[in-house]
Amino acid sequence: MSVKESQKEIEVGAKDMPLHCPMPEMSSWNSHPRVFLDVAKTGSAQCPYCGTTYKLKAGEVIKGH
């Protein structure tokens, strides 16, 4: 996963699950409450607090519980 502070779209993989925003790599990790996002169903999700869009990398497989 690569994260840039000015970036509003982040590509994530199976290793980033469970996905939440903000992510630990972000310097503004405490900018809003942590919210878990489900990218498994549609391939993308948007944070309701900051608007960052998370997209699942092409070909990634998320294994269920």
SETORMI-90171 format. One record per residue: x, y, z of N, C-alpha, C in turn; residue in one letter. Coordinates in pm, whole numbers, padded with zeros to 5 digits, always signed. Example, Ala and Ser with C-alpha at 12.3 -4.5 7.8 and 13.67 -1.06 7.14 Angstrom:
BEGIN
+01319-00569+00780+01230-00450+00780+01320-00330+00780A +01285-00225+00708+01367-00106+00714+01290+00003+00787S 
This chain:
BEGIN
+00085-00118+00000+00000+00000+00000+00089+00124+00000M +00053+00220-00080+00125+00346-00078+00028+00456-00039S +00075+00542+00051-00011+00649+00101+00060+00782+00088V -00005+00879+00029+00046+01015+00023-00057+01101+00094K -00011+01196+00172-00104+01279+00249-00205+01351+00161E -00162+01397+00044-00253+01471-00042-00339+01378-00128S -00307+01251-00123-00377+01152-00205-00515+01124-00148Q -00615+01126-00233-00751+01099-00189-00800+00964-00235K -00715+00889-00307-00748+00754-00349-00630+00664-00315E -00658+00556-00243-00553+00467-00197-00585+00326-00244I -00487+00261-00304-00503+00123-00350-00459+00031-00238E -00542-00067-00204-00514-00158-00094-00519-00302-00141V -00457-00389-00062-00455-00531-00094-00510-00612+00022G -00511-00742+00004-00564-00833+00106-00488-00820+00238A -00359-00788+00231-00280-00774+00353-00320-00653+00437K -00395-00561+00380-00439-00441+00452-00571-00463+00527D -00626-00584+00518-00753-00613+00584-00731-00650+00730M -00819-00619+00821-00939-00540+00800-00900-00394+00774P -00966-00336+00678-00934-00200+00634-01004-00097+00722L -00928+00002+00762-00986+00112+00839-00919+00243+00801H -00991+00349+00822-00941+00484+00797-00954+00562+00927C -00855+00641+00963-00726+00656+00898-00638+00534+00920P -00546+00514+00827-00454+00400+00836-00333+00440+00919M -00266+00344+00982-00152+00376+01069-00040+00452+01000P -00022+00433+00870+00086+00500+00797+00060+00648+00775E -00062+00693+00798-00096+00833+00776-00051+00916+00896M +00015+01028+00868+00062+01111+00978-00054+01173+01054S -00167+01182+00990-00285+01238+01058-00374+01125+01110S -00310+01024+01169-00383+00905+01214-00490+00937+01316W -00479+01048+01383-00580+01083+01482-00670+01196+01435N -00683+01212+01303-00761+01324+01251-00911+01303+01262S -00955+01179+01271-01097+01150+01290-01110+01011+01351H -01226+00976+01402-01242+00843+01462-01215+00733+01360P -01162+00621+01406-01137+00508+01317-01269+00448+01271R -01277+00426+01141-01395+00366+01082-01349+00250+00993V -01413+00134+01009-01378+00018+00928-01457+00022+00798F -01389-00012+00689-01448-00003+00556-01446-00139+00487L -01553-00172+00417-01565-00300+00348-01545-00281+00198D -01427-00323+00150-01400-00314+00007-01422-00448-00063V -01452-00552+00013-01465-00687-00044-01586-00700-00136A -01696-00636-00105-01818-00653-00182-01815-00579-00316K -01773-00455-00315-01780-00373-00436-01644-00338-00496T -01536-00364-00423-01403-00332-00474-01354-00194-00434G -01443-00115-00371-01400+00016-00324-01491+00061-00209S -01440+00157-00134-01518+00215-00024-01465+00355+00001A -01553+00442+00051-01514+00580+00079-01532+00608+00226Q -01433+00674+00286-01440+00711+00426-01545+00820+00443C -01640+00801+00535-01743+00901+00554-01693+01028+00624P -01575+01021+00686-01521+01138+00756-01435+01227+00667Y -01338+01167+00596-01243+01249+00520-01260+01238+00369C -01342+01143+00323-01367+01130+00180-01263+01051+00103G -01161+00998+00171-01062+00917+00102-01128+00793+00045T -01095+00760-00080-01148+00641-00144-01042+00532-00140T -01083+00414-00100-00995+00298-00095-01041+00201-00203Y -00946+00158-00288-00979+00066-00397-00895-00060-00381K -00960-00173-00403-00892-00301-00396-00810-00321-00523L -00684-00363-00505-00596-00387-00620-00657-00493-00710K -00639-00478-00838-00691-00574-00936-00632-00712-00909A -00717-00813-00907-00673-00950-00887-00659-00993-00742G -00677-00900-00648-00665-00935-00505-00785-01019-00463E -00759-01117-00378-00865-01202-00325-00866-01187-00175V -00983-01154-00122-00997-01142+00023-01068-01267+00072I -01002-01339+00159-01060-01463+00211-01149-01430+00329K -01269-01488+00329-01365-01465+00436-01333-01549+00558G -01406-01524+00664-01387-01597+00790-01469-01723+00789H 
